[in-house]
Amino acid sequence: MNYAEALEYIHGINRFAKKDGLENMRRLMRELGDPQDRLRFVHIAGTNGKGSAAAMTASVLQAAGYRTGLYTSPYLQRFTERIRVDGKEIPETDVARLAETVRGAIARIEAAGGQHPTELEVVGAIAFLYYEETGCDAVALEVGLGGRLDPTNVIKEPLVSVIATIGFDHMAKLGNTLEEIAVEKAGIIKANCDTVVYEQPESVAQVFREAAQKAGANITFCDFSSLKQDSFGLSGQRFRYGRRSGLEISLIGDFQMQNAALVIETADAINRNGGGGLRVPEDALRRGLKEAKWPGRMEILCENPTALIDAAHNGQCAQALGGALVKYFPGRELIYILGVVRDKDCDGILGPTLPLASHVFTVTTESVRALEACELARIVRERGGERLAGRVHACGSVAEAVRRATVLAKETGAAVCAFGSLYYIGAVRELYGK
């Protein structure tokens, strides 16, 4: 296969794949020689923030001198973004080569009467093979969905199990209460391993305490009462956490300070438990946090006019985005570009953000589950009432929305913010890049 054929193969798998707990993934990895068993991981789950935490963790480990893998999902612009080593994306030729290897293993499994793995399982297998091949000392491994039954959970004991925020998303698969969702996320907690958890409501925290106790795992919760911001701006922020002062990150938004605190606790856990031979010196922790990049999360794309994108795709994300917009753009008009998939909580996304909008341009995302731009515009008009009358516009393409929003922003001095779904903000990023 060449790269295009490999992507066609990978993205076409869900037509005939069947999920069967973790058994399919375990069987696939056995057929491939279980490369994941020869790697060390920081395993990161959560509803929101896990990608940012994974990116910061990888940056910190790399700053400590270790060859570091980063596994994330989904991607913004290119499939190769999902699998990185020392910040560099997997080459397209390696995707094609390893996809062929995995396809051969699947053919042998099917010939023996086994089931075809899912798309996520195939991508995970490619990643594990690549990380072993490239000699990674450690991998920051982001869970795709849930935790307990996610393909990444085929790994054995990680260096640390990390759990970021818990919120309402993917309820059809994970549960309808925060506690039910937490049970699925807690599935990554392994016996005798350190677990680090974002500050949670008490009922959710109790789910993690019980899971850790059952597994015989040490558990540490972040203490955001000791998190203090010293300064902030569009280029980053400076803060204190616990006994540490003078910490810096280039990522913006208060939630990114909280994600950084999660990474700090993770580094401390690695140092406490011996980290499988790894150690994170203080200077590497600070340098790694400051140098970490995570595109698509409160990312400034343009300064004149100001334009940013954010991956806010559920109510919890939208709440954080709304707070950040008020803080970073006080008194300034905000023009939205908005695209949403049909199975998301549209009211939860609009509730915290729509009161801040001066104009909204809606788009249809590139997803079979997309909410059409015209239908989304109708919903926005209903929620916005008289204040947004005549200021909500359905666009025929993302390019049209970017063009119209940019022209209007130049005329009014407003800032442009594109959010709502990862399925289109990558296209916005590409258009601004051009």
N, C-alpha and C positions, 0 to 999 in steps of 0.2 A: 504493500500500500504506500502511496505517497501521502502527504499531510492532508490534502483535501479529502482523499478517500478515507483516511483514518477518522477525520471528524465526522464524515457521513456515516461511517460505521458506528462510532461512539454515540452520536445523537439519535441514531435510528434504533438503538437497542430496546428502548422502552416499548416498542411495538409488540415484542414477544417475550419480554422479561417478566419473571414472577418473583416476588419477594418472599423469602422463607426464613424469617429471623436472620441470624448471622451464619447459618449453615452454608448457604451458597458461597458467601465470601470466604469462609474458612476453607471450604473445599477448593476454591479457586487459588487461594494463597498456598495451600499445600501442594497443588499441582505446579506452582511457580517456585517452590522451594522455600516458602515462608521467609521472604527477605525482611519483613517487618520485625521478625524476632531478633534480628541482628542490628537493630536500630534503637536509639533512645529518643523518647518523645516527651514533649509537654503537650498534654491533650486538653483541648479547650472547647467547652460547650457553652450554651447560653442562647437566649432569644435574640438579644441585641448586644453589640459590643465585642463579640467573640473574634470577629475579623480584625478589629483594631488591636485587641489584646494579643492576638497571634502575631500581627505585624510588629508590634513593639517587643514582644518576647523574642522573635527572630532577630531583631535589630540588636537587642541586648546580648544575646548569645554570640552573635557575629562580632560585636565589639569586644567580647571576652576572648576572641581569637579562635572560635570554633567554626568549623565548616557547618553551615546551618541551612536546613531545609525549611521551607514555608509552604504549607498546603492550605488553600482557602477555596471557598465557593460562595456564590457563583462568580463569574468574571464580569468585568466592565466592557472591555473592548476585544480582548483576545483570549482564546481558550488557554494559551500558554501561561497566562497570568496565574493560573491556579496552582502551578507547580514551579517553585523557584528554589535555587540554591545560591546562597550568599547574594540575594537580591536579584539574581539574573534568571529570567524565565527559561524554562526548558526549551531547547531548540526544536523547531518543527520536525526536523529529521528524526530526532529521538522519540517524539510523540508517535510518528508513523512506525518506526522500528519496534517500539515497545507495544504499541497497539497490535501489531502483527504477532508478537510473542504471546500476548494475552489471548488473542483470538485463537491461536493454535492450542493453548491450554484449554480454552472453553470447548473447542471441537472434541478434544479427548474426553472431557467431562461428559459432554452430551452423548458421545459414542458409548459411554459406559452407563447411560441412563440418567445422568444428572441434569439439573435444570440450568438454563442460561442465566447468568448473573444480570443484575440491573446496570443501568448506565453509571450510577454512582459507584457501584462495586468495581466496574471496569476501570473507571478513572482512578479510583483509589489504588487498584493493583498496579497501574502504570506508574503512579507516584511512588509507591513503595519500592518498585524495581529501580526507578531512577535515583531515589535517595541512597539506596544501597550501592548502586553502580558508581555514584559520584563520591562515595566515601563520607557521607554526612556524619558529623559527630553527634548532632542532635537535630530534631525536627519539631517545629511548632506546628501542631496538627489541629486544624479547626474541624470540628464536627459539622457535617452537612445539615442534618435534620435530627432533632431530638438528642439522642446520646446512646441509650441502651441498645437500640437496634441499628444504629448508624454503621455503615461499613467500616468507618475508622475504628470502631470499638473492637475490631478483631485483634488489636494490639494487646500485648500482655501488660505487665506493670509499667506505667509511665514514670518519668522522673517526678512529675507532679500532675494531678488532675485539677483542672481549673474550670470554674463555672462562673460565667458573667451574669448579666441581668436575666431575670425571668419575667416574661410578659406574655400577653395573649397573641399567639400566631400559630398557624398550622393546627388549629384546635381539632380538626377532623381526625388528625393522626395522633395528636399528643394529649388530648384531653381538654375539658371545658373549664377547669379551674386552675389557678396558679399552682396549687398543690399537686394536681395530677400531672401538669406539665413538668414540675420539678422532679417528680418520680422518674420520668423519662430521662431528664438531664442527669440525674444522680446515677444513672446506669454506667457512667464512665468512672465512678469511684472504684478503685481496685484495692485488694487486700494489702495491708501494710504499706500503703503509699500515702504521701502527703497530698492533701486536698486543700485548695485555696478557693474561697467563695466570695463573690461580690456581696456587699451588704444587702440583706433581704428582709422582707416582712417576716415577723416572728413565725407565722405558720409555715412559710416556705423554708425558713432557716431550719426549722425542726425536722423537715423532710430530709435535709442534707445531714443534719446531726445523726439522725437514726440510720441513714445509709452508711455513714462513715463508721458508726459504732458497730454495725453489723459486719462491715468489711474489715474491721480492725485497722482503720485508717486514721491518721492524724488529720484534724480539720482546723483551718484558720479562716476567720471571716475578716474582711476589710473593715476598718473603722473610719468611716468618712467624717466623723466628728473631729478627727485630727488632721483633716485635709483643709488647707487654707490657701487661697489664691492670693498671690502678691501682685501680679500684673497680667494683663492680657491685651491682645491685639490680633490683627489679621495675620501676623507672621508667627504667632505662637503664644505661649503663656508660661509664667513662672509661678511655682507654688511650693508649699511645704506639706510633708506627710509624715506623721509620727515624729520620730527624732530627726528626720532629714529635712534640711532646708536648701534653698537655692536650686531646686529641681526645675528642669525645663523640658517642654515638648513643643514641637512645631505644629502639632495638631490642635485645632481650635474647638471650643465648646467645653462647658464644664464636665460633660459626660466623658470627655477624653482624659481629663485629670483623674476621674474615678477609674477609668480603664487602666491608666498608668499606675494607680495605687494597687490595682489587682496584679499588675506585672511586677511591681516592687515586692509584694508579698510572695509572689512566685519565685523570684530570684532568691529571696531570703530562705524559702523552703528548700530550694536546690542546695544552697550552702549549708543548711542545717542537716540535711539527710545524706550529704556526701555526693549527691547529684550523679551517681554512676561514674564518679571520677571527674565530673565537671565542677567548676567553681566560677562564680560571677563576682569579680572584684568590684568594689564600689565605683571606681572611675569608669569601668565598662558599663555598669548599670546606668550611670548618669549620661554617658556619651551615647549609649544605645537608645535611651529614651529620647534624647534631643534630636538624634538623626533619623528616627523612625518616620516613615512615610506610609500613608494609607489612602490612596486615591478614592474619591467618591464619597468621602465623609466630611461634610463641611469643608469642601475643597474649593479654594478660590481659583477660578479659571482665568479671570480677566479683571483688570483694575479700572479700565475706562471704556465702558461703564463697568462697575463692579458686577461680577457674575460668579455664582457658586453652584455646586451641585451637592446633594446629600441623599443618602440611601434610605431616607425615612419612608418606610413602607408598611408601618403598622402604628397603632395608637401610641405606644410607648416611645417609638422613634420620633413621631410627630410632636409629642409633648416636649422632648428634648430639643428638637429643631426650633419649635416656636420660642422656647426660652432663649435659645442661642441667638435667634434673629432679633429679638427685643434687646438683648444685651449688646450685640455687636453692631447693630444698625438702629440706634435709638432715634426716633422721630423721622426716620427716612422711609420714603415710599418703597414698597416691595412689589415686584412683578413676578408672578409665579408661572413656571412652565410645569404642567402637572400631567402625569400619566399613571394609571392605576390598573392592576389586574382585577378581574371580576370577583375573585374569591377573597379579596382583602376587605378589611373593615373600613369602608370609605368614610363613614361618619367619624370613626376614631382618628383617621388621618386629617380630615378637614376641621374637626372641632378645635384643636389647639392652633391651627395655622391660618385658617381662612379669615378670622377677624383682623389679621395683619396685612392682608392683601389689598393692593390698589387695583390691580388687573390680574386676570388669569387666562393663560393660553393653554388649552387642553390638547393632548395628543393621544393617539392610539399606540400602545406599546407593541413591540415585536414579540408577542406571545399569543398562543392559541387561547389563553385565558384573558386576553385583553378586554378592558372596558372601552368601547368605542368612544372616540373623542367627542362626538355629538351627545352621546348619552351622559358622559362625564360632565360635559358643559351644562347640561340640563340640571344635573344633581347639584353642581356648584351654584348655579343661578338660584335654585330653590333654597339652598342653605345660606347664600349670601344676601338674599332679599334686595331691598331697594338700594342699599349702599353700593352693591356691585352691578346694579342694572346697567346694561350696555357695556360692561367692562369684562365680560367673560366671552372668550372666542374659541371655537373649535377649529383646529388647524388640520390640514390635510397631510402634514408630515412634520417630523421633528425639525427639519431644516427650516420650514416655514415658521414654526413657533419661535425658534432661536432668532431668526431674522426680525420678526415683528417685535419680539420682546426687547431685542437689542436696540432697535430704532427708537422704540418708545422710551427706553431707559436713558438714551442719550438726550432725548428731548426734555425729560422730566427730572433727571438726576437721580432716578430710582436705582435700586439694586435688583438684579435678576436672580431668582433662586429656582432651580429645577429639582424636583423631588417626586416621590410617590412610588417609584418602581425601579429596581435595578435593570429591568429589561429595556430601558431607553436612556438612562442617564449616561451610559457609555457613549451613545451616539451624540449626546449633547457635548460631552467632553471632547470627542473627536472633532466636532464642528468648530468649537472654540479653539482647538489646537491648530486648525487650519486657518 
